[in-house]
Every structure is written in C-alpha cells, then in structure tokens.
Amino acid sequence: MTTKQRLDLIERYIREHKYADLHTLAERCETSLSTIRRALDTLETRGLLRRHHGGATLVETDERAREYDFIARDERQAAEKHAIARHIADLVQPGMTVILDGGTSVYAVARLLVAKRLQVITNSLPIAALYADLGSLETIVTGGSIDSRLGVLVGPLCEQSLGQIHADLAILGGAGVTEAGVWNHNALIVATQRRMIAAAERTVFAIDGSKFGRKALALATGFDPRLCLVTDRAPAPAIAASVRAAKATLEIARAD
C-alpha cells in the first residue's frame, strides 16, 4: 500500500466514523502503529482531524456539531478539569473495580489512573484506547451502539451489560447541576448513567463550576448518601443545601 493509498483509507474511515483509534487503523492498513501515527500527523496538518492520545477525531466544520465533539469539549475548562481529576484520582485505590463513563472530565481522571492496578469498566472508546496497551489495568468495554460523535457506547446492549456487574466506584460526568440533582443532555447517556449508578457502591461526579445552576434534557440522578460531587468551587447556597439535606457529599478540588 502506498502512502497516498494509506492516507486515503484513513481519511475515508475517519470521515465515516468521526473517531478512530490507532489499533483499528493499523489493522485496516496492515501496518505498524508508528506508521499510523505519522499518517495521522500528516492528516492533522491538512486540518482534517485532531490528534489525541490513542487515536484521532474528525474536525467538524459545523459549530453546533463541535458542541458534541469529544476533543472540542475536552479543551473547555481545562485547568478546572485537571484539578478535579487529581482529586478524584486520589479517591481510587489499587484493586478497585471502577466504572468510567464517556465524559471529558472522566477522561481527565482516566489519564491519572494508568499506573494503578484496577479493573475498569467503561463505555468510552477514547478511554478504552487509552488503556489498550496497559498491563496494570484490566479493561472491560460494555457492548452497545456507537455514538461516534461522543465516542461512547449506548443503548439496550450497553444497559444490559451494566445491569450484570458490580463496582466499588462509578466516576461520571454531567451537563448541569441544580437543587434537583445532576442533569445530562442525551437520553441514552442518562439511561446508561443510571445503570452505572445502580451498579456501583458509590458514585462520584466530576463537575466543574460552570455546570452549577444549569439544567439539561434529563435528570440523571437526584442526590443521595452514596453520591459525591467533586468540583472546583462552591455552588450556590440552594444547591449546597440540597446536597446536605440528601446526605450526599460535596468536595472542592484545589488547584496547585
């Protein structure tokens, strides 16, 4: 296969699927990971895709589509997400079974867990790609239908697989937090998160301060004693009071 043929094949695949990991591309092109990395670098310079650890994502020209693009969202509130991620990573002890959902705040946590010996269950394709070559973690990927724009697996098969497991901890993201609880913008994701919460002994939400006071499409969960919110700043008094009344936990992550 010539270089041009390889680039054309990768371009077609990423235009169709919006996201691709290195191993999938290497198998399709029957070549090495290093060759795929060089090809992705070339396509990134052409403005077609954006590289990230473990793969690449299509660059959308439509601004509304970018609202849902995993990498575009990953760039928002970066300093806050990093502080929250460090705080949550410290809560995870070696030997735990941990559920990780597909949010970008959770991906920031996932990056900090690579050296810990864990059993991880995830519906996130980027997290699965991140952990693909790590011997320290056992990674279990749920079934389901691929939402290529968000980089997650959702739907009945995903929910069914989550209904058959038990975990020590679930680490989730959210689109908004009000006195009622944590909200998210996609009904399929909300259904998946509810199954994750039910499967775990304890649930931690990674929520940057920009999410407070915001509603989304559906309420993922109300507050309860098994739920912890980790954020970068204190919420409005009404939200804090609701958290306390439900005996949930609110923890403030401090930046360096």
KELOGU-593488 format. One line per field, with one value per atom (N, C-alpha, C): residue number from 1; atom name; x, y, z negated. Coordinates in steps of 0.02 Angstrom, whole numbers, plus 32768, in hexadecimal, padded with zeros to 4 digits. Layout:
num (NUM,...)
atomo (CA,...)
east (X,...)
north (Y,...)
up (Z,...)
// end
This chain:
num (1,1,1,2,2,2,3,3,3,4,4,4,5,5,5,6,6,6,7,7,7,8,8,8,9,9,9,10,10,10,11,11,11,12,12,12,13,13,13,14,14,14,15,15,15,16,16,16,17,17,17,18,18,18,19,19,19,20,20,20,21,21,21,22,22,22,23,23,23,24,24,24,25,25,25,26,26,26,27,27,27,28,28,28,29,29,29,30,30,30,31,31,31,32,32,32,33,33,33,34,34,34,35,35,35,36,36,36,37,37,37,38,38,38,39,39,39,40,40,40,41,41,41,42,42,42,43,43,43,44,44,44,45,45,45,46,46,46,47,47,47,48,48,48,49,49,49,50,50,50,51,51,51,52,52,52,53,53,53,54,54,54,55,55,55,56,56,56,57,57,57,58,58,58,59,59,59,60,60,60,61,61,61,62,62,62,63,63,63,64,64,64,65,65,65,66,66,66,67,67,67,68,68,68,69,69,69,70,70,70,71,71,71,72,72,72,73,73,73,74,74,74,75,75,75,76,76,76,77,77,77,78,78,78,79,79,79,80,80,80,81,81,81,82,82,82,83,83,83,84,84,84,85,85,85,86,86,86,87,87,87,88,88,88,89,89,89,90,90,90,91,91,91,92,92,92,93,93,93,94,94,94,95,95,95,96,96,96,97,97,97,98,98,98,99,99,99,100,100,100,101,101,101,102,102,102,103,103,103,104,104,104,105,105,105,106,106,106,107,107,107,108,108,108,109,109,109,110,110,110,111,111,111,112,112,112,113,113,113,114,114,114,115,115,115,116,116,116,117,117,117,118,118,118,119,119,119,120,120,120,121,121,121,122,122,122,123,123,123,124,124,124,125,125,125,126,126,126,127,127,127,128,128,128,129,129,129,130,130,130,131,131,131,132,132,132,133,133,133,134,134,134,135,135,135,136,136,136,137,137,137,138,138,138,139,139,139,140,140,140,141,141,141,142,142,142,143,143,143,144,144,144,145,145,145,146,146,146,147,147,147,148,148,148,149,149,149,150,150,150,151,151,151,152,152,152,153,153,153,154,154,154,155,155,155,156,156,156,157,157,157,158,158,158,159,159,159,160,160,160,161,161,161,162,162,162,163,163,163,164,164,164,165,165,165,166,166,166,167,167,167,168,168,168,169,169,169,170,170,170,171,171,171,172,172,172,173,173,173,174,174,174,175,175,175,176,176,176,177,177,177,178,178,178,179,179,179,180,180,180,181,181,181,182,182,182,183,183,183,184,184,184,185,185,185,186,186,186,187,187,187,188,188,188,189,189,189,190,190,190,191,191,191,192,192,192,193,193,193,194,194,194,195,195,195,196,196,196,197,197,197,198,198,198,199,199,199,200,200,200,201,201,201,202,202,202,203,203,203,204,204,204,205,205,205,206,206,206,207,207,207,208,208,208,209,209,209,210,210,210,211,211,211,212,212,212,213,213,213,214,214,214,215,215,215,216,216,216,217,217,217,218,218,218,219,219,219,220,220,220,221,221,221,222,222,222,223,223,223,224,224,224,225,225,225,226,226,226,227,227,227,228,228,228,229,229,229,230,230,230,231,231,231,232,232,232,233,233,233,234,234,234,235,235,235,236,236,236,237,237,237,238,238,238,239,239,239,240,240,240,241,241,241,242,242,242,243,243,243,244,244,244,245,245,245,246,246,246,247,247,247,248,248,248,249,249,249,250,250,250,251,251,251,252,252,252,253,253,253,254,254,254,255,255,255,256,256,256)
atomo (N,CA,C,N,CA,C,N,CA,C,N,CA,C,N,CA,C,N,CA,C,N,CA,C,N,CA,C,N,CA,C,N,CA,C,N,CA,C,N,CA,C,N,CA,C,N,CA,C,N,CA,C,N,CA,C,N,CA,C,N,CA,C,N,CA,C,N,CA,C,N,CA,C,N,CA,C,N,CA,C,N,CA,C,N,CA,C,N,CA,C,N,CA,C,N,CA,C,N,CA,C,N,CA,C,N,CA,C,N,CA,C,N,CA,C,N,CA,C,N,CA,C,N,CA,C,N,CA,C,N,CA,C,N,CA,C,N,CA,C,N,CA,C,N,CA,C,N,CA,C,N,CA,C,N,CA,C,N,CA,C,N,CA,C,N,CA,C,N,CA,C,N,CA,C,N,CA,C,N,CA,C,N,CA,C,N,CA,C,N,CA,C,N,CA,C,N,CA,C,N,CA,C,N,CA,C,N,CA,C,N,CA,C,N,CA,C,N,CA,C,N,CA,C,N,CA,C,N,CA,C,N,CA,C,N,CA,C,N,CA,C,N,CA,C,N,CA,C,N,CA,C,N,CA,C,N,CA,C,N,CA,C,N,CA,C,N,CA,C,N,CA,C,N,CA,C,N,CA,C,N,CA,C,N,CA,C,N,CA,C,N,CA,C,N,CA,C,N,CA,C,N,CA,C,N,CA,C,N,CA,C,N,CA,C,N,CA,C,N,CA,C,N,CA,C,N,CA,C,N,CA,C,N,CA,C,N,CA,C,N,CA,C,N,CA,C,N,CA,C,N,CA,C,N,CA,C,N,CA,C,N,CA,C,N,CA,C,N,CA,C,N,CA,C,N,CA,C,N,CA,C,N,CA,C,N,CA,C,N,CA,C,N,CA,C,N,CA,C,N,CA,C,N,CA,C,N,CA,C,N,CA,C,N,CA,C,N,CA,C,N,CA,C,N,CA,C,N,CA,C,N,CA,C,N,CA,C,N,CA,C,N,CA,C,N,CA,C,N,CA,C,N,CA,C,N,CA,C,N,CA,C,N,CA,C,N,CA,C,N,CA,C,N,CA,C,N,CA,C,N,CA,C,N,CA,C,N,CA,C,N,CA,C,N,CA,C,N,CA,C,N,CA,C,N,CA,C,N,CA,C,N,CA,C,N,CA,C,N,CA,C,N,CA,C,N,CA,C,N,CA,C,N,CA,C,N,CA,C,N,CA,C,N,CA,C,N,CA,C,N,CA,C,N,CA,C,N,CA,C,N,CA,C,N,CA,C,N,CA,C,N,CA,C,N,CA,C,N,CA,C,N,CA,C,N,CA,C,N,CA,C,N,CA,C,N,CA,C,N,CA,C,N,CA,C,N,CA,C,N,CA,C,N,CA,C,N,CA,C,N,CA,C,N,CA,C,N,CA,C,N,CA,C,N,CA,C,N,CA,C,N,CA,C,N,CA,C,N,CA,C,N,CA,C,N,CA,C,N,CA,C,N,CA,C,N,CA,C,N,CA,C,N,CA,C,N,CA,C,N,CA,C,N,CA,C,N,CA,C,N,CA,C,N,CA,C,N,CA,C,N,CA,C,N,CA,C,N,CA,C,N,CA,C,N,CA,C,N,CA,C,N,CA,C,N,CA,C,N,CA,C,N,CA,C,N,CA,C,N,CA,C,N,CA,C,N,CA,C,N,CA,C,N,CA,C,N,CA,C,N,CA,C,N,CA,C,N,CA,C,N,CA,C,N,CA,C,N,CA,C,N,CA,C,N,CA,C,N,CA,C,N,CA,C,N,CA,C,N,CA,C,N,CA,C,N,CA,C,N,CA,C,N,CA,C,N,CA,C,N,CA,C,N,CA,C,N,CA,C,N,CA,C,N,CA,C,N,CA,C,N,CA,C,N,CA,C,N,CA,C,N,CA,C,N,CA,C,N,CA,C,N,CA,C,N,CA,C,N,CA,C,N,CA,C,N,CA,C,N,CA,C,N,CA,C,N,CA,C,N,CA,C,N,CA,C)
east (802B,8000,802C,801F,8046,8030,805A,8049,8007,7FFC,7FBE,7F82,7F89,7F51,7F41,7F76,7F6C,7F48,7F5E,7F3F,7EF6,7EE8,7EA4,7E77,7E92,7E6C,7E5B,7E8D,7E83,7E52,7E58,7E2B,7DE3,7DD8,7D94,7D78,7DA1,7D8A,7D77,7DA0,7D92,7D57,7D50,7D15,7CD4,7CD8,7C9D,7C8E,7CC2,7CB7,7CC3,7CDF,7CED,7D26,7D31,7D66,7D87,7DC9,7DEC,7E26,7E31,7E6B,7EA3,7EE0,7F1C,7F1A,7F03,7F05,7ED6,7E9B,7E6B,7E88,7EA6,7EC3,7EFE,7F26,7F60,7F49,7F14,7EF9,7EDC,7EB8,7E9A,7ECF,7F03,7F38,7F6F,7F6C,7F9E,7FE4,7FEB,802C,8037,806F,8082,8060,8060,8044,806C,80AD,80D6,80C6,80B8,80A5,8062,8033,7FF1,7FF9,8024,802E,8047,8076,8090,805A,8030,7FF9,7FC8,7FB8,7F8A,7FA8,7FE9,800A,8001,8009,8001,7FBA,7F89,7F43,7F30,7F50,7F42,7F5B,7F95,7FAF,7F82,7F5B,7F2B,7EE9,7EE3,7EA6,7E6C,7E78,7E41,7E2F,7E60,7E54,7E7D,7E6D,7E93,7EAF,7EF1,7F12,7F06,7F02,7F02,7F1D,7F29,7F48,7F1D,7F3A,7F17,7EF1,7EEC,7EC7,7EBE,7E86,7E79,7E2E,7E19,7DD2,7DCA,7D95,7D86,7D7B,7D96,7D89,7D48,7D16,7CD6,7CD8,7CBC,7CB9,7C7A,7C47,7C09,7C11,7C04,7C10,7BE1,7BA5,7B77,7B91,7BAB,7BC7,7C02,7C2A,7C64,7C4F,7C12,7BFB,7BFD,7BF5,7BF3,7C34,7C61,7CA0,7CCA,7CE3,7D06,7D42,7D6B,7DA8,7D99,7D67,7D55,7D3F,7D17,7D00,7D3A,7D6A,7DA2,7DCD,7DCB,7DF4,7DD6,7D96,7D74,7D82,7D89,7D93,7DCD,7E04,7E3A,7E5B,7E6A,7E8B,7E5E,7E1D,7DEE,7DE8,7DE4,7DDE,7E1A,7E56,7E92,7E92,7E7F,7E7D,7E4A,7E10,7DDC,7DF4,7E15,7E2D,7E60,7E8E,7EC0,7E9E,7E6D,7E49,7E26,7E03,7DDF,7E0F,7E45,7E76,7E91,7E97,7EAF,7E7D,7E3E,7E0A,7E0C,7E2E,7E2E,7E6A,7E5B,7E8F,7E9E,7EDD,7EEE,7EC2,7EB0,7E86,7E3C,7E28,7DE1,7DC8,7D86,7D63,7D3F,7D4F,7D39,7D15,7CDB,7CB6,7CC8,7CDA,7CE9,7CBB,7C98,7C6C,7C91,7C6C,7C8C,7C98,7C90,7C9A,7CE4,7CF0,7D36,7D54,7D2C,7D46,7D5C,7D37,7D4A,7D88,7D8F,7DCC,7E09,7E02,7E39,7E4C,7E1B,7E29,7E4C,7E32,7E4E,7E99,7EAE,7EF5,7F20,7F03,7F2A,7F26,7F02,7EFA,7F26,7F4D,7F70,7FA3,7FBD,7FF0,7FD1,7F8F,7F6F,7F57,7F5A,7F43,7EF9,7ED0,7E88,7E65,7E25,7DF8,7DC9,7DCB,7DA5,7D6F,7D33,7CFB,7CE7,7CE4,7CD6,7CAE,7C88,7C66,7C87,7CC2,7CE5,7D19,7D14,7D45,7D89,7D8D,7DCE,7DF0,7DCB,7DE9,7E00,7DD8,7DEC,7E2D,7E33,7E71,7EAB,7E9F,7ED4,7EF1,7EC6,7EDB,7EEE,7EEA,7EF0,7F32,7F68,7FAA,7FC4,7F9B,7FB2,7FA7,7FDD,7FD7,7FBF,7FC1,7FAE,7F63,7F3D,7EF4,7ED3,7E9F,7E72,7E38,7E2F,7DFD,7DC5,7D88,7D4C,7D23,7D14,7CEC,7CA5,7C75,7C2F,7C1D,7BE9,7BCD,7BA5,7B82,7B57,7B63,7B3C,7B41,7B70,7B99,7BCB,7BAB,7BB1,7BA3,7BE6,7BF5,7C38,7C4A,7C19,7C27,7C3F,7C20,7C33,7C68,7C74,7CA6,7C92,7C50,7C38,7C0C,7C03,7BD4,7B96,7B5C,7B1C,7AE8,7AAC,7A76,7A69,7A38,7A23,7A5A,7A87,7ABC,7AEC,7AFA,7B25,7B04,7AC5,7AA1,7A9C,7A91,7A8C,7ACE,7B05,7B46,7B55,7B42,7B4D,7B20,7AE6,7AB9,7AD2,7B08,7B22,7B63,7B77,7BB7,7BAF,7BE6,7BE9,7C2D,7C2F,7C6D,7C72,7CB0,7CBB,7CA9,7CB8,7CB1,7C9E,7C70,7C61,7C76,7C9A,7CB0,7C8F,7C64,7C3A,7C41,7C2A,7C26,7BDE,7BD3,7B90,7B90,7B56,7B4F,7B35,7B17,7AFC,7AEB,7AE8,7AD6,7AA7,7A6E,7A40,7A2E,7A00,79EA,79CC,79B4,7995,79C8,7A05,7A38,7A62,7A7C,7AAA,7A85,7A8E,7A6C,7A9D,7A82,7AAA,7A80,7AA1,7A81,7A6A,7A75,7A65,7A41,7A05,79DC,79FD,7A21,7A43,7A7C,7A9F,7AD5,7AB9,7A81,7A61,7A4D,7A30,7A1C,7A59,7A90,7ACE,7AEA,7AE9,7B03,7ADA,7A99,7A6F,7A82,7A92,7AA7,7AEC,7B18,7B5A,7B53,7B28,7B1D,7B01,7AD2,7AB4,7AE7,7B19,7B49,7B81,7B89,7BC2,7BAF,7BDE,7BD4,7BD1,7BF8,7BFC,7C07,7BEB,7BF2,7C10,7C43,7C62,7C56,7C3A,7C31,7C68,7C89,7CBA,7C95,7C8E,7C64,7C8B,7C9E,7CBD,7C87,7C9D,7C6E,7C40,7C52,7C28,7BE6,7BE2,7BA5,7B70,7B81,7B51,7B1A,7ADD,7AA3,7A89,7AA6,7A92,7A6A,7A33,7A0F,7A21,7A15,7A1D,79DD,79E2,79A6,7984,79AB,798E,79B7,7995,79B5,79D3,7A15,7A37,7A2D,7A31,7A29,7A1C,79F5,79F0,7A2B,7A30,7A64,7A50,7A82,7A76,7AB8,7AB6,7AF3,7B2C,7B1E,7B53,7B74,7B5F,7B76,7BA5,7BDA,7C0A,7C14,7C11,7C21,7C67,7C93,7CD5,7CD7,7CE4,7CE2,7D1B,7D21,7D59,7D44,7D03,7CED,7CA9,7C9A,7C5B,7C20,7BEA,7BAE,7B85,7B4F,7B20,7B05,7AF3,7ADC,7AA2,7A74,7A3A,7A50,7A81,7A9A,7AC0,7AEB,7B10,7AE1,7AAB,7A7A,7A58,7A48,7A28,7A56,7A97,7AC8,7ACB,7ACF,7AD3,7A93,7A5A,7A1A,7A15,7A31,7A2F,7A67,7A93,7ACD,7AFE,7AFD,7B31,7B6F,7BA5,7BE4,7BF9,7C13,7C2D,7C76,7CA3,7CEA,7D06,7D2E,7D4B,7D93,7DA2,7DE7,7E0E,7E4A,7E73,7EA9,7EB0,7EE4,7F27,7F5D,7FA0,7FAE)
north (7FC4,8000,803E,806B,80A9,80D9,810C,813E,8160,8172,8193,8165,8125,80F7,80F1,80EF,80EA,8128,8163,81A1,81A5,818F,8190,8160,8125,80F5,810F,812D,8149,8183,81AD,81E6,81CF,819D,8182,8166,8141,8121,8156,8189,81BB,81E7,81F5,821B,81F4,81B3,8189,817F,8174,8162,819B,81D2,820D,8203,81C5,81B6,8175,8171,8132,812B,80EE,80E2,80C5,80C9,80B5,806B,8040,7FF8,7FE6,8004,7FF6,800B,8046,805F,8034,801E,7FF4,7FB1,7F95,7F56,7F60,7F97,7FA3,7FB0,7FD2,7FE3,7FAF,7F7D,7F47,7F65,7F91,7FB1,7FBC,7FDC,7FE5,8022,8025,805F,809E,8098,80D3,80F0,80C4,80DD,8100,80E5,8105,8149,814D,818E,81C2,81AF,81DE,81F3,81C3,81D3,8203,81F8,8225,826B,826E,82B0,82D5,82B1,82D0,82EA,82C0,82D4,830D,8310,8347,8389,8388,83C6,83DE,83B2,83C5,83DF,83DB,83F4,83C5,8385,8354,833A,832F,830F,832F,831C,8333,82F6,82F5,82BD,82C1,8288,8284,8240,8236,81F8,81BC,818F,8152,8153,818D,818F,81D5,81DF,8220,8228,8267,8278,82A7,829E,82C9,8311,8341,8387,839B,83AD,83C1,840B,841E,8464,8486,845E,847A,8487,84C4,84D6,84B1,84A3,847E,8438,841A,83D7,83D7,840D,8411,8412,8427,8426,83DF,83AE,8369,8344,8361,8341,8336,82F9,82E8,8315,831F,8346,8390,83AA,83EF,83FC,83CD,83D5,83CB,83A1,8393,83D1,8401,843D,8471,8469,849A,848F,84C6,84C3,8493,8498,8466,8468,84A3,84A7,848C,849D,8485,8439,841E,83D5,83B2,83CF,83AF,83AC,83E2,83E3,83B0,83AE,837E,8336,832B,82E8,82D0,82FB,82E7,82D4,82FB,82EE,82AA,829D,825D,8222,822B,81F4,81DE,820D,81FC,81D2,81D2,81AA,8161,8154,8111,80EA,80B2,8088,804B,8036,7FF9,7FBE,7F97,7F5D,7F6A,7FA9,7FB9,7FA4,7F99,7F95,7FD8,7FF9,803E,8044,8063,8073,80BA,80C3,8105,8112,814B,815B,8182,819D,81B8,8202,8225,826D,8280,82BE,82D5,82E1,82F3,82FA,82B6,8282,823F,8227,823A,8229,8247,8284,82A4,827B,825E,8231,81F2,81D6,8198,819D,81D7,81E1,81D9,81EA,81E8,81A4,8175,8133,80FE,8112,80E0,80B7,80D2,80AE,8083,8086,8060,801D,7FEB,7FA8,7FA4,7FA9,7FAE,7F80,7F74,7F57,7F90,7FA2,7FDB,7FC2,7FDD,7FCF,8011,8015,8056,804D,8082,8085,80BA,80D1,8106,80E9,80F7,80DF,8100,8141,815F,8141,8133,8114,80CD,80A8,8064,8066,8097,809E,80B2,80DD,80F3,80B9,808A,8052,8013,8016,7FDA,7FB5,7FD8,7FB8,7FB4,7FC3,7FC5,7F82,7F66,7F27,7F30,7F6D,7F78,7F79,7F84,7F88,7F51,7F35,7F09,7F34,7F3A,7F66,7F3E,7F4B,7F2B,7F60,7F56,7F86,7F6C,7F96,7F82,7F76,7F51,7F4E,7F8C,7F8C,7FC4,7FE0,8012,8035,8070,807C,80B2,80F5,8124,816A,8188,818B,819D,81E5,8211,8257,8260,8239,823D,820A,81D9,81A6,8177,8166,813A,8103,80CF,809A,80A4,80A0,80AB,807A,807D,8054,8016,7FED,7FB3,7F82,7F73,7F43,7F5E,7F9F,7FBF,7FBB,7FCD,7FCD,7F86,7F56,7F10,7EF9,7F09,7EF3,7F14,7F53,7F76,7F5A,7F3F,7F21,7EDF,7EC4,7E83,7E88,7EC5,7ECD,7EF1,7EF0,7F16,7F38,7F76,7F9C,7FBF,7FCD,7FF3,803D,8056,809E,80AB,80DA,80F3,813C,814E,8193,81AD,81E0,81F7,8243,825B,82A3,82B9,82F9,8313,8356,8367,83A6,83DF,83CF,8403,83E8,8416,8404,843A,8424,8451,8432,8451,8435,83F0,83E0,839E,8366,8378,8345,8353,831E,8324,8315,833F,833A,8328,830C,8301,830E,8316,8331,82FC,82BC,8287,8250,823E,820D,81C9,81B5,8174,8175,81AC,81B2,81B1,81D4,81D5,818E,8168,8123,80F9,8104,80DF,80F3,8134,814A,812E,812A,810E,80C5,809F,805A,8058,8086,8089,8098,80C8,80DA,809F,807B,8041,8009,8005,7FCE,7FDC,801A,802D,8038,8028,8036,8081,80A7,80EF,810F,814B,816F,81B4,81C4,8206,822A,8266,828F,82C4,82C8,82FC,8337,836E,83A6,83E7,8408,8449,847D,84B5,84E6,8506,8502,851F,84FA,84BD,8494,84A4,84C8,84D5,8505,84F4,851D,850E,84DD,84CC,848B,848C,844F,8436,83F6,83DA,83B4,8386,8363,833A,8315,82E6,82E4,82D4,82CD,8287,8284,8243,8225,824E,8236,826F,8262,828F,8283,82AB,82A2,826B,8243,8212,8204,81DE,81D5,81B2,818E,816B,8196,81D5,8200,8236,8243,8278,82A4,82E6,8316,8331,832D,834C,8385,83C1,83FC,842B,8462,8490,84CD,84D7,850F,8500,8523,8516,852A,8503,8515,8549,855F,858D,856C,8596,857A,8549,8555,8528,84E2,84DE,849D,847B,84A0,8484,846A,848F,8479,8439,8432,83F6,83BA,83C4,838E,8378,83A7,8397,8373,838B,836D,8324,8313,82CE,82A3,82C2,82A0,8289,82AB,82A1,82C8,82C1,82E0,8313,834B,837E,838B,8381,838B,83BE,83EC,8420,840E,8407,83F9,843A,8439,8475,8471,84A7,84AB,84B6,84A4,84AF,84FA)
up (8000,8000,8000,802F,8032,7FFA,7FEF,7FBC,7FCC,800C,801F,8013,8025,801A,7FCF,7FA7,7F5E,7F44,7F59,7F43,7F59,7F96,7FAF,7F87,7F76,7F50,7F0A,7EEA,7EA7,7EAA,7EDC,7EE2,7EEB,7F16,7F20,7EE0,7EBB,7E7E,7E4A,7E41,7E0E,7E23,7E63,7E79,7E6B,7E71,7E66,7E1D,7DF4,7DAE,7D7D,7D93,7D6A,7D39,7D22,7CF2,7D06,7CFC,7D0A,7CD9,7CC0,7C95,7CBF,7CA5,7CCA,7CDE,7CB1,7CBF,7CF7,7CF8,7D2E,7D71,7D74,7DB2,7DC8,7D98,7DAA,7DC7,7DAC,7DC7,7E0D,7E17,7E58,7E8E,7E7A,7EAB,7EAD,7E81,7E7C,7E77,7E45,7E3B,7DF1,7DE0,7D9A,7D7B,7D39,7D15,7D24,7D2A,7D39,7D7E,7DAE,7DF1,7DEE,7DC8,7DC0,7D9E,7D6C,7D4A,7D7B,7DA6,7DD8,7E09,7E1D,7E4B,7E2B,7DEC,7DC8,7DC1,7DB6,7DB3,7DF4,7E2C,7E6E,7E78,7E66,7E6E,7E3F,7E05,7DD7,7DF3,7E14,7E33,7E6B,7E89,7EBD,7E9F,7E5E,7E3D,7E3D,7E4F,7E52,7E0D,7DE3,7DA3,7D6C,7D2F,7CF5,7CD2,7CC9,7CA7,7C5C,7C3B,7BF3,7BE0,7BA0,7B8A,7B9E,7BC4,7BD5,7C17,7C38,7C76,7C91,7CB4,7CD3,7CDD,7CE1,7CE9,7D23,7D49,7D81,7D6A,7D8D,7D7F,7DA3,7D7C,7D97,7DA8,7DE1,7DF4,7DD8,7DCB,7DB0,7D65,7D50,7D0A,7CDB,7CF0,7CC5,7CBA,7CEF,7CE8,7CB8,7CBA,7C8D,7C44,7C36,7BF1,7BD4,7BFF,7BE8,7BF6,7C1A,7C2B,7BEC,7BE2,7BA5,7B99,7BCB,7BC2,7BB8,7BDC,7BD3,7B8B,7B6F,7B2B,7AFA,7B0C,7AE0,7AD4,7B01,7AFB,7ACD,7ABA,7A91,7A47,7A22,79DA,79C9,79F0,79EA,79A4,798A,7949,7911,7915,78E3,78E6,7923,792B,790F,7918,7900,78B4,7893,784A,7830,784F,783B,7847,787F,7890,785D,7848,7816,77D4,77C1,7782,7785,77BC,77C3,77C8,77ED,77F4,77B0,7782,773F,7718,772D,770C,7722,7759,7777,775C,773B,771D,7749,774A,7771,775D,778F,7784,778B,7793,779B,77E0,77E3,7822,782C,7864,786F,78B2,78B1,78EF,7904,7943,795F,7999,7998,79D0,7A06,7A37,7A72,7A71,7A3A,7A39,7A3C,7A51,7A56,7A11,79E0,799C,7981,7992,797C,79A2,79E1,7A06,79E5,79CA,79A6,7969,7947,790E,7927,795E,7979,7986,799E,79AC,796E,7934,78F6,78D2,78EF,78D1,78F2,7923,794C,7924,78ED,78C7,7890,7886,7851,786A,783F,7852,7844,7878,7872,78A3,7896,78C7,78DC,791C,7935,7965,795B,7989,79A8,79E9,7A0A,7A49,7A5B,7A9B,7AC7,7AB3,7AD7,7B06,7B46,7B76,7B6C,7B5F,7B50,7B13,7ADE,7AA3,7AB3,7AD7,7AEB,7B13,7B40,7B68,7B3B,7B0C,7ADD,7AB7,7AA2,7A78,7AA0,7AE1,7B0A,7AFF,7AF5,7AF0,7AA9,7A77,7A32,7A0F,79F4,79D0,7989,796F,7929,791F,7954,794F,7977,795B,7981,7999,79DA,79F6,7A15,79FF,7A19,7A3C,7A7C,7AA2,7AA9,7A99,7A9F,7AE8,7AF5,7B38,7B47,7B7F,7B8F,7BD4,7BE5,7C25,7C1E,7C50,7C4D,7C5E,7C31,7C41,7C53,7C94,7CAA,7C9B,7C96,7C87,7C3F,7C12,7BCB,7BB8,7BE3,7BD3,7B9C,7B98,7B63,7B7F,7B57,7B66,7B3B,7B5B,7B38,7B51,7B34,7B4C,7B22,7B37,7B0F,7AFE,7B2D,7B1E,7AEA,7AEE,7ABC,7A77,7A74,7A34,7A18,7A44,7A2D,7A0E,7A2D,7A13,79D0,79C8,7988,7951,7964,7934,7917,7932,791D,78F5,78E3,78C2,787E,7858,7819,7817,7800,77FC,77B9,77A4,7767,7771,77AD,77B8,7801,780B,784F,7852,7886,7890,78CF,78C7,78FD,7906,7940,794E,7954,7958,795F,7984,799F,79C5,799B,7961,7937,78F2,78C1,787C,7861,7847,7825,77E1,77BD,777E,7786,77C2,77CE,77D5,77EB,77F6,7833,7852,788B,78CC,78FE,793E,7976,79AC,79E8,7A26,7A5F,7A9B,7ACD,7ABF,7AEE,7AC9,7AE1,7ABD,7AB9,7AED,7AEB,7AB8,7AB4,7A83,7A3C,7A32,79F0,79DC,7A09,79FA,79E8,7A0B,79FC,79B8,79A9,7969,792F,7938,7902,78F4,7928,791E,78FC,790D,78ED,78A3,7892,784C,7825,7843,7822,7817,7842,783F,780D,77F6,77CD,7784,7757,7711,7704,7729,7720,7764,776E,77AD,77A1,77C9,77C6,7808,7805,7841,7844,787E,788B,78AB,7886,789C,7893,78CB,78C3,78B4,7896,787D,78B0,78F0,7924,792B,7910,7918,78E4,78AF,787A,7892,787F,7893,78D8,78FA,793E,793F,7966,7974,79BA,79C7,7A0A,7A1A,7A49,7A60,7A2A,7A03,79D4,7994,795D,791C,7917,7911,790C,78C7,7893,784F,7820,77EC,77B4,7785,7751,7720,76EE,76D9,76A5,7681,764A,7621,7645,767C,76A0,76D5,76DA,7710,76F5,771B,770B,7748,773E,7772,7764,7795,7790,77C3,77AB,77D5,77C3,77E9,77DD,77B4,77AA,7780,7762,772C,7709,7734,7733,7759,7733,7752,7731,76F1,76BF,767F,7685,76B4,76BB,76D1,76FD,7713,76DA,76B8,767F,7649,763D,760B,7620,7660,767A,7673,7681,7679,7630,7602,75BB,75A3,75B9,75A4,75B8,75F2,760A,75EE,75C4,75A8,75DE,7618,764A,7635,765A,7649,767E,7668,7696,7684,76B3,76A7,76DA,76C2,76EC,76FC,773C,7752,7754,773B,773A,7770,7796,77C8,77A6,77C9,77AD,77A4)
// end
